Amino acid sequence: MSLPDDRLDDLKPLADLAEQDRPELEEPDDPERTVASDPGAEVSEADAADAADQREEVPLDDDEIRE
């Protein structure tokens, strides 16, 4: 039982208070819909060496090793 002079905010954990102070983000009603990115964000081209590394095929453990 709480007393009338007790403040609920004093009893709440700090995480709950921080959650209340978070700014609200716009969330689309349809999660499948794409959201436009920030126009101020920088767009950089992929480095050719990085792209080549990502295309290198790595055998899985259960694949036969071919020589």
Secondary structure, DSSP 4 states (H G I P E B T S, - for coil): ---TT--HHHHS-HHHHHHHHSPPPP--SSTTS--PPPTTS---PPPHHHHHHHH-----TTSPPP-
